[in-house]
């Protein structure tokens, strides 16, 4: 197999590159390095089956030779990133998805879109099922990301229905693990960076908003299974183990007994989802997939990684 992964130098993308190389594929990693980084893939550079192409997928991409799979993971994915780059975020969701779909169509390749739990917005249904249409503020500060992904899903389904492209859509819930950036604005790396620096952990609101965290290798396994399944509608991939942000902060503080960190509270950002937990029934039934890394083990591995970069 020959697999193109856009956003392949990012957090999740780099783990996908590793997985497809391990499966014996030739991997073409495409990234403009806006939020990705070469350090995430430097260990792959000497693999003869790996090729890095520095390119913005919002511009058309030409690939010589056959392609079997196109996985579109290029996009700023954390609030700090997409709030800093709202227009590139909208472009990669629209133009980038169009270009990646065009490549898949031209090569008669399977296409997999990285969508997100953010398409559900601040959900009024809990847990979130794939048939829920969401509660999104299209003109709020988070709308650049939420609506980019919702458009990306719509054009993906249009290519499936009109051009018969073999498409897949994964809705990714909060994912964590090695190669996250400490300063990417997401709650888990923020807490870990703060605790390792003996700083106060910043909780927004009262900390009673909930999240469900999935370890990155579990996510990658679900994505790999979905790509090879015969199913075109969205599939949630995430860990349904739900906890509050305040509980997470206390768990992370407890992992570093020597820390002097305490907890401080700041105002809740606009449109911040209050509850987030995936219904993974579809993934269980279609893919025989369940997360296998429990939070204690995943947090331990992630903290060990952050100790090397803090």
C-alpha positions as CSV (number, residue, x, y, z in Angstrom):
1,X,0.0,0.0,0.0
2,X,1.0,3.6,-0.6
3,X,-0.5,6.0,1.9
4,X,-0.6,9.8,1.9
5,X,-1.1,11.4,5.3
6,X,-1.6,15.2,5.3
7,X,-0.7,16.8,8.6
8,X,1.7,13.9,9.1
9,X,4.2,15.9,11.1
10,X,1.6,16.7,13.7
11,X,0.8,15.0,17.0
12,X,-1.7,12.4,15.7
13,X,-0.3,12.4,12.2
14,X,3.1,11.4,13.2
15,X,1.7,8.4,15.1
16,X,-0.3,7.5,12.1
17,X,2.9,7.6,9.9
18,X,4.5,5.1,12.4
19,X,1.5,2.8,12.3
20,X,1.3,2.6,8.5
21,X,5.0,2.1,8.2
22,X,4.7,-0.7,10.7
23,X,2.0,-2.3,8.6
24,X,4.4,-2.3,5.6
25,X,3.0,0.7,3.7
26,X,5.0,3.3,1.9
27,X,4.1,6.7,3.6
28,X,4.1,10.1,2.0
29,X,3.9,12.6,4.9
30,X,2.6,16.0,3.8
31,X,2.8,19.0,6.2
32,X,3.4,22.7,5.9
33,X,4.7,22.8,9.5
34,X,2.3,25.5,10.7
35,X,1.6,23.5,13.9
36,X,3.5,20.3,13.1
37,X,7.2,19.9,13.5
38,X,10.1,17.9,12.0
39,X,11.1,16.6,15.4
40,X,7.9,14.4,15.4
41,X,9.1,12.6,12.3
42,X,12.9,12.9,12.4
43,X,13.2,9.3,13.6
44,X,11.4,8.2,10.4
45,X,13.5,10.1,7.9
46,X,15.9,7.2,7.2
47,X,13.2,4.7,6.5
48,X,13.3,4.1,2.7
49,X,9.5,3.7,2.7
50,X,9.0,7.2,4.3
51,X,8.9,10.5,2.4
52,X,8.3,14.0,3.8
53,X,6.8,16.6,1.5
54,X,6.7,20.1,2.9
55,X,3.5,21.5,1.3
56,X,0.3,23.4,2.3
57,X,-2.6,21.1,1.3
58,X,-4.8,24.1,0.8
59,X,-2.9,24.4,-2.4
60,X,-3.3,21.5,-5.0
61,X,-0.9,18.6,-4.5
62,X,0.5,16.5,-7.3
63,X,1.7,12.9,-6.4
64,X,3.4,10.7,-9.0
65,X,2.5,7.1,-9.2
66,X,-0.3,5.1,-7.5
67,X,-1.9,6.0,-4.1
68,X,-4.0,3.6,-2.2
69,X,-5.0,5.7,0.8
70,X,-5.3,9.4,1.6
71,X,-5.7,10.4,5.2
72,X,-6.5,14.1,5.7
73,X,-5.2,15.2,9.1
74,X,-3.9,18.7,8.2
75,X,-5.4,21.4,10.4
76,X,-4.7,23.4,13.5
77,X,-6.5,21.3,16.2
78,X,-6.1,23.1,19.5
79,X,-7.9,26.3,20.6
80,X,-4.7,28.3,20.9
81,X,-3.7,27.3,17.3
82,X,-7.0,27.8,15.5
83,X,-7.7,31.1,17.4
84,X,-4.3,32.3,16.2
85,X,-4.8,31.0,12.7
86,X,-8.5,31.2,12.0
87,X,-8.3,31.7,8.2
88,X,-5.8,29.0,7.5
89,X,-8.0,26.7,9.7
90,X,-11.0,27.5,7.5
91,X,-9.0,27.1,4.3
92,X,-7.6,23.7,5.2
93,X,-11.0,22.5,6.2
94,X,-12.5,23.7,2.9
95,X,-9.7,23.9,0.2
96,X,-7.5,21.4,1.9
97,X,-10.2,18.8,2.1
98,X,-11.2,19.5,-1.5
99,X,-7.6,19.0,-2.6
100,X,-7.2,15.8,-0.6
101,X,-10.5,14.4,-1.9
102,X,-9.4,15.3,-5.5
103,X,-6.2,13.3,-5.0
104,X,-8.2,10.3,-3.7
105,X,-10.6,10.6,-6.6
106,X,-7.8,10.8,-9.2
107,X,-5.9,7.9,-7.8
108,X,-9.1,5.8,-7.0
109,X,-7.8,5.7,-3.4
110,X,-9.6,5.3,-0.1
111,X,-10.1,8.6,1.7
112,X,-10.3,9.2,5.5
113,X,-11.2,12.5,7.0
114,X,-10.1,13.5,10.5
115,X,-13.2,15.2,11.9
116,X,-13.7,16.1,15.5
117,X,-16.1,16.0,18.5
118,X,-16.2,19.8,18.0
119,X,-18.8,19.2,15.3
120,X,-21.2,18.6,18.2
121,X,-20.4,22.1,19.6
122,X,-21.7,22.6,23.2
123,X,-23.9,19.4,23.0
124,X,-27.4,19.2,24.2
125,X,-27.3,15.4,23.9
126,X,-25.1,13.3,26.2
127,X,-23.2,11.1,25.4
128,X,-22.8,12.3,21.9
129,X,-24.0,9.9,19.1
130,X,-23.1,10.2,15.5
131,X,-26.7,10.9,14.5
132,X,-26.7,14.1,16.7
133,X,-26.4,17.2,14.5
134,X,-24.7,19.4,17.1
135,X,-25.1,22.8,18.8
136,X,-22.5,25.0,17.2
137,X,-22.1,28.8,17.2
138,X,-21.0,29.5,13.6
139,X,-19.8,33.1,14.3
140,X,-18.2,32.5,17.7
141,X,-14.4,32.4,18.2
142,X,-14.4,28.6,17.9
143,X,-16.6,28.6,14.8
144,X,-13.5,28.7,12.5
145,X,-12.6,25.2,13.6
146,X,-16.1,23.7,14.2
147,X,-17.5,24.9,10.9
148,X,-14.4,24.0,9.0
149,X,-14.8,20.4,10.1
150,X,-18.5,20.4,9.5
151,X,-17.9,21.6,6.0
152,X,-15.2,19.0,5.5
153,X,-17.7,16.3,6.5
154,X,-20.3,17.7,4.0
155,X,-17.9,17.8,1.1
156,X,-16.5,14.3,2.0
157,X,-20.0,12.9,1.8
158,X,-20.7,14.8,-1.4
159,X,-17.6,13.2,-3.0
160,X,-18.8,9.8,-1.8
161,X,-22.3,10.2,-3.2
162,X,-21.5,12.0,-6.4
163,X,-18.1,10.6,-7.3
164,X,-18.3,7.3,-5.5
165,X,-15.1,8.0,-3.6
166,X,-14.5,5.4,-0.9
167,X,-14.7,7.8,2.1
168,X,-14.4,7.4,5.8
169,X,-15.0,10.0,8.6
170,X,-13.6,9.7,12.1
171,X,-14.8,12.0,14.8
172,X,-12.0,12.3,17.2
173,X,-12.5,13.0,20.9
174,X,-9.9,14.5,23.2
175,X,-6.7,12.6,22.5
176,X,-3.4,12.7,24.4
177,X,0.0,11.2,24.5
178,X,3.7,11.8,23.5
179,X,4.4,14.5,20.9
180,X,1.7,16.9,22.1
181,X,3.0,20.4,22.5
182,X,3.1,21.7,26.0
183,X,2.0,25.2,24.8
184,X,-0.8,24.1,22.4
185,X,-3.5,25.4,24.7
186,X,-5.2,22.0,25.4
187,X,-6.0,21.3,29.0
188,X,-4.0,18.1,29.6
189,X,-0.6,19.4,28.3
190,X,-1.3,22.7,30.0
191,X,-1.8,21.0,33.4
192,X,1.3,18.8,32.9
193,X,3.5,21.7,32.0
194,X,2.3,23.7,34.9
195,X,2.8,20.9,37.4
196,X,6.3,20.2,36.2
197,X,7.2,23.8,36.5
198,X,5.6,24.1,40.0
199,X,3.1,26.6,38.6
200,X,-0.6,26.9,39.6
201,X,-2.9,24.8,37.4
202,X,-5.3,27.1,35.6
203,X,-8.9,25.7,35.7
204,X,-11.5,27.6,33.7
205,X,-14.9,28.2,35.3
206,X,-15.6,26.0,38.3
207,X,-13.9,23.0,36.5
208,X,-17.1,21.1,36.4
209,X,-17.1,20.8,32.6
210,X,-16.2,17.2,31.5
211,X,-13.9,15.7,29.0
212,X,-13.1,12.1,27.9
213,X,-9.5,11.4,27.1
214,X,-8.3,8.7,24.7
215,X,-4.6,7.7,24.5
216,X,-3.1,8.3,21.0
217,X,-2.3,4.6,20.2
218,X,-5.9,3.6,20.9
219,X,-7.1,6.4,18.5
220,X,-4.6,5.3,15.8
221,X,-5.8,1.7,16.0
222,X,-9.5,2.8,15.6
223,X,-8.5,5.0,12.6
224,X,-6.7,2.1,11.0
225,X,-9.6,-0.2,11.5
226,X,-12.1,2.4,10.1
227,X,-10.0,3.0,7.0
228,X,-10.3,-0.7,6.1
229,X,-14.0,-1.0,7.0
230,X,-16.8,-0.6,4.5
231,X,-18.6,2.3,6.1
232,X,-18.9,5.9,4.9
233,X,-20.8,7.7,7.7
234,X,-19.0,9.3,10.7
235,X,-17.7,7.1,13.5
236,X,-16.8,8.4,17.0
237,X,-13.4,7.3,18.2
238,X,-12.7,8.2,21.8
239,X,-12.6,6.9,25.4
240,X,-16.0,7.1,27.1
241,X,-14.4,7.4,30.5
242,X,-15.6,10.8,31.6
243,X,-14.2,13.1,34.3
244,X,-14.4,16.8,35.2
245,X,-11.5,19.2,34.4
246,X,-11.1,19.8,38.1
247,X,-10.7,16.0,38.7
248,X,-8.1,15.9,36.0
249,X,-6.2,18.7,37.6
250,X,-6.2,16.9,41.0
251,X,-5.1,13.6,39.3
252,X,-2.1,15.3,37.6
253,X,-1.0,17.1,40.8
254,X,-1.1,13.8,42.6
255,X,1.3,12.3,40.0
256,X,4.1,14.7,41.2
257,X,4.2,14.5,45.0
258,X,7.0,17.0,45.2
259,X,5.2,19.7,43.3
260,X,4.2,23.0,44.9
261,X,1.4,23.5,42.4
262,X,-2.1,24.6,43.5
263,X,-5.2,25.3,41.5
264,X,-6.5,28.7,40.4
265,X,-9.7,29.6,38.6
266,X,-10.2,31.8,35.5
267,X,-13.4,32.8,33.6
268,X,-14.8,30.1,31.3
269,X,-14.0,30.8,27.5
270,X,-16.9,31.5,25.2
271,X,-18.7,28.4,23.8
272,X,-16.5,26.0,25.8
273,X,-18.4,22.7,25.7
274,X,-19.8,21.8,29.1
275,X,-19.9,18.0,28.7
276,X,-18.0,15.8,26.3
277,X,-18.2,12.0,26.1
278,X,-18.5,9.8,23.0
279,X,-21.0,7.1,22.4
280,X,-18.7,4.5,20.8
281,X,-21.4,1.8,20.1
282,X,-20.9,2.3,16.3
283,X,-17.1,1.7,16.6
284,X,-17.6,-1.3,18.9
285,X,-20.1,-2.9,16.5
286,X,-18.5,-2.0,13.1
287,X,-14.8,-2.1,14.0
288,X,-14.7,-4.4,17.1
289,X,-12.8,-1.5,18.7
290,X,-12.5,-0.5,22.3
291,X,-9.8,1.7,24.0
292,X,-7.2,-0.5,25.9
293,X,-5.0,2.1,27.7
294,X,-6.6,3.2,30.9
295,X,-6.1,6.8,32.0
296,X,-3.7,6.1,34.8
297,X,-1.3,4.4,32.4
298,X,-1.8,6.9,29.6
299,X,-1.2,9.8,31.9
300,X,2.0,8.2,33.3
301,X,3.4,7.7,29.8
302,X,2.5,11.2,28.8
303,X,4.0,12.8,31.9
304,X,7.3,10.8,31.3
305,X,7.4,12.3,27.8
306,X,6.8,15.9,29.0
307,X,9.6,15.5,31.6
308,X,11.9,15.3,28.6
309,X,10.7,18.5,26.9
310,X,9.6,20.8,29.7
